[in-house]
Amino acid sequence: KRNSSSINKIVGVGYPFDFNFSSAKIKGSKVRKLLKNNNAQKILSIFDGSAAEDERWSVGKFNFQKDYQFILQKVLKEDWLGLIIKSKKPGSLRKNLGDASELLDNAISTGRCFFSEDTDYVDKNLSIRPAEAAYASDIAIHFCLYAGTAGLEAALTGTPTLLLDHYNLKYSQFYKMDKEKVVFQEFADLWDELKTHWRKKPISNFGNWSNIIDDIEPFRDGKAAHRINSFLNSLLEGFKAGFDREKNIEIAVEKYCNKWGSENVISFS
């Protein structure tokens, strides 16, 4: 409304990539077996948001390199720890790591760190989903709360998922979750709690998103893509029947509400 948008309805369909979860679970099990065979007792998966050369326009490399250095050193120190790296831009990870890329090589050489540098779109790999890494791990960590999609996908697999927030974004709904059980501002604090959870006494609700997950994804049934296609098909049928834009949208929305529930459509007057 503040932007004078002409959009007057939002249709909630669910997480668009949830159709991929069944195949991701199979792929993830292979990676998990590989790390377990190399004596990893507990496995972490990590997701980054990449980094930019110019810190005026995006997240810079300082925290990016700091976080990677921290966890890679833990892999080298703790012989029970396995690590799966799902980088947003695997093709440029080593460049963004700078001197810390040597730590990455050392971690991989232990056989307890898995990282695929394969790319299929510039320096990204769109064919590998965060769900694969999440299914292979015991706990997932997303490095950037400010853009939490990879963390959300991990949580939707049922994997306990933690978030790092170096920028104190306390207006985020992620802060509705239990304090110091999901969101952490420093990796050292996260690690202390994680090690307690794994090596001493399990922490109740550690990495648990249950108190906000319904607000983010109420369906969780693997049918988000089906709902998208069905809604678009309803619009297509309406245009073929000669309905104008507004009537067509109203009819498509009514069909959607009848099948999936009116609570999943937000209307603005």
C-alpha positions in Angstrom: 0.0 0.0 0.0 2.8 2.4 0.8 4.2 1.8 -2.6 0.9 2.3 -4.3 0.9 -1.3 -5.6 -1.9 -2.4 -7.7 -1.6 -5.9 -6.2 -4.7 -6.6 -4.0 -4.3 -10.3 -3.3 -1.5 -12.6 -2.1 -2.0 -16.3 -2.7 -0.2 -18.6 -0.3 1.0 -21.8 -2.1 3.7 -23.2 0.1 7.4 -23.7 -0.5 7.9 -24.1 -4.3 10.8 -26.6 -4.1 9.2 -29.1 -1.7 8.5 -31.5 -4.6 12.2 -32.1 -4.6 12.5 -33.4 -1.0 12.0 -37.1 -1.7 14.9 -37.2 -4.2 17.0 -34.9 -2.0 16.7 -37.3 0.9 18.1 -40.1 -1.2 21.0 -38.0 -2.4 21.6 -36.7 1.1 21.9 -40.2 2.5 24.8 -41.0 0.2 26.7 -38.0 1.4 25.9 -38.8 5.0 27.2 -42.4 4.5 30.4 -41.1 3.0 31.2 -38.9 6.0 30.2 -41.6 8.5 32.6 -44.0 6.8 35.3 -41.4 7.5 34.5 -41.5 11.2 32.3 -38.4 11.4 30.1 -39.0 14.5 28.0 -35.8 14.2 27.4 -33.9 11.0 26.8 -30.2 10.4 25.6 -28.6 7.2 26.3 -24.9 6.6 24.7 -22.5 4.1 26.2 -19.1 3.2 24.8 -16.1 1.4 28.0 -15.5 -0.5 29.9 -12.2 -0.3 30.5 -9.1 -2.4 33.7 -7.3 -3.3 32.1 -3.9 -2.6 30.7 -3.9 1.0 28.7 -0.7 0.3 26.1 -2.6 -1.7 26.0 -6.0 -0.2 27.4 -8.2 2.6 31.2 -8.1 2.5 33.8 -10.7 3.1 34.8 -10.0 6.7 32.1 -12.0 8.5 32.0 -14.5 5.6 35.6 -15.4 6.0 35.4 -15.2 9.8 32.6 -17.8 9.9 34.3 -20.2 7.5 37.6 -20.0 9.4 35.8 -20.7 12.6 34.0 -23.9 11.5 36.8 -25.2 9.3 39.2 -25.0 12.2 36.7 -26.9 14.3 36.7 -29.7 11.7 40.4 -29.9 11.9 40.4 -29.9 15.7 37.4 -32.1 16.5 38.0 -35.5 14.9 34.3 -36.5 15.5 32.9 -33.6 13.5 31.6 -33.9 9.9 30.8 -30.9 7.7 28.8 -30.4 4.6 29.2 -27.1 2.8 26.3 -25.9 0.6 27.6 -22.6 -0.7 25.3 -20.2 -2.5 28.1 -19.7 -5.1 30.4 -22.7 -5.0 32.3 -21.5 -8.1 33.6 -18.4 -6.3 33.8 -19.8 -2.7 37.6 -20.2 -2.8 38.0 -16.7 -4.1 35.8 -15.3 -1.4 37.6 -17.2 1.3 41.0 -15.7 0.3 43.7 -17.1 2.6 41.1 -19.3 4.4 40.8 -21.5 1.3 43.8 -23.4 2.6 41.8 -24.3 5.6 39.1 -25.6 3.2 41.6 -27.9 1.5 42.9 -29.2 4.8 39.3 -29.9 6.1 38.4 -31.8 2.9 41.6 -33.9 3.2 40.3 -35.3 6.5 37.5 -37.0 4.7 35.0 -35.5 7.1 34.2 -32.3 5.0 32.1 -32.5 1.9 32.1 -29.7 -0.7 31.0 -29.8 -4.3 32.5 -27.1 -6.5 30.4 -28.1 -9.5 28.5 -25.2 -11.1 25.7 -25.1 -13.7 24.8 -21.4 -13.8 27.7 -18.9 -13.7 29.2 -19.7 -10.3 26.1 -21.2 -8.8 24.8 -24.8 -8.8 21.0 -24.7 -9.2 20.6 -28.4 -9.4 21.8 -29.0 -5.8 19.2 -28.0 -3.2 19.9 -27.1 0.5 17.5 -30.0 1.4 20.2 -32.5 0.2 22.7 -31.1 2.7 20.1 -30.9 5.4 19.0 -34.5 5.1 22.6 -35.6 5.3 23.3 -33.7 8.5 22.2 -33.8 12.2 22.0 -30.0 12.4 22.0 -27.2 9.8 23.4 -23.7 10.2 22.5 -20.8 7.9 25.0 -18.0 8.0 22.6 -15.2 7.0 19.3 -14.5 8.8 18.7 -11.5 6.6 18.0 -13.9 3.7 16.8 -17.1 5.3 15.6 -19.2 2.4 18.2 -22.0 2.7 17.7 -22.2 6.4 13.9 -22.4 5.8 14.4 -25.3 3.4 16.6 -27.1 5.9 14.0 -26.6 8.6 11.3 -27.9 6.3 13.1 -31.2 6.0 12.8 -31.7 9.7 16.5 -31.0 10.4 17.1 -28.8 13.5 18.3 -25.5 12.0 20.2 -22.7 13.5 20.7 -19.1 12.2 23.5 -16.6 12.5 22.6 -13.0 12.7 25.7 -10.7 12.7 23.6 -7.6 12.0 21.2 -7.6 15.0 18.0 -7.8 12.9 15.7 -8.3 15.9 12.6 -7.2 14.0 12.8 -10.5 12.2 10.1 -13.1 13.0 13.0 -15.6 13.6 13.5 -13.9 16.9 10.1 -15.2 18.0 11.8 -18.6 18.5 13.4 -19.6 21.8 16.3 -17.4 22.8 19.7 -18.9 22.0 18.2 -22.1 20.7 17.8 -21.0 17.1 19.2 -17.5 16.5 22.7 -16.6 17.5 24.7 -13.4 16.9 28.1 -14.9 17.3 29.4 -18.2 16.0 31.4 -18.9 19.2 28.2 -18.7 21.3 26.4 -21.0 18.8 29.3 -23.5 18.9 29.3 -23.6 22.7 25.6 -24.4 22.8 26.0 -26.9 20.0 28.8 -28.7 21.7 26.8 -28.8 24.9 23.9 -30.2 23.0 25.9 -32.9 21.4 28.6 -33.8 23.9 27.0 -33.2 27.3 23.3 -32.8 27.6 20.7 -32.4 24.8 19.1 -28.9 24.8 15.3 -28.9 24.6 13.9 -27.3 21.3 17.5 -26.7 20.0 17.0 -25.7 16.3 13.3 -26.1 16.6 11.1 -23.8 14.4 7.8 -25.3 15.4 6.4 -22.1 16.9 6.7 -20.1 13.6 6.7 -22.7 10.9 3.0 -22.6 10.3 3.2 -18.9 9.7 5.8 -19.4 7.0 4.7 -22.7 5.4 1.3 -24.0 6.6 1.0 -26.8 4.0 4.3 -28.8 4.1 2.8 -31.5 1.8 5.1 -31.5 -1.2 2.3 -30.0 -3.4 3.4 -26.3 -3.7 4.2 -26.6 -7.4 0.9 -28.3 -8.0 -1.0 -25.4 -6.3 1.0 -22.9 -8.4 0.2 -24.8 -11.7 -3.5 -25.2 -10.8 -3.9 -21.5 -10.0 -2.2 -20.5 -13.2 -4.4 -23.0 -15.1 -7.5 -21.5 -13.6 -6.4 -18.1 -14.9 -5.7 -19.5 -18.3 -9.1 -21.1 -18.5 -10.7 -17.8 -17.5 -9.0 -15.8 -20.1 -9.9 -18.4 -22.7 -13.5 -18.0 -21.6 -13.3 -14.2 -22.2 -13.4 -13.0 -18.5 -11.8 -9.6 -17.9 -8.8 -9.4 -15.5 -10.6 -8.6 -12.3 -13.4 -11.2 -12.8 -10.8 -13.8 -13.8 -8.8 -13.3 -10.6 -11.8 -13.4 -8.4 -13.0 -16.7 -10.0 -9.5 -18.3 -9.7 -9.2 -17.2 -6.1 -12.6 -18.6 -5.2 -11.7 -21.9 -6.7 -8.4 -21.9 -4.8 -10.1 -21.0 -1.5 -12.7 -23.8 -1.9 -9.9 -26.4 -2.4 -7.1 -25.1 -0.1 -8.8 -22.8 2.4 -9.6 -19.1 2.4 -7.0 -18.5 5.2 -4.3 -19.0 2.5 -5.4 -15.9 0.5 -4.8 -12.4 1.8 -6.9 -9.7 0.2 -6.2 -5.9 0.4 -9.1 -3.5 -0.2 
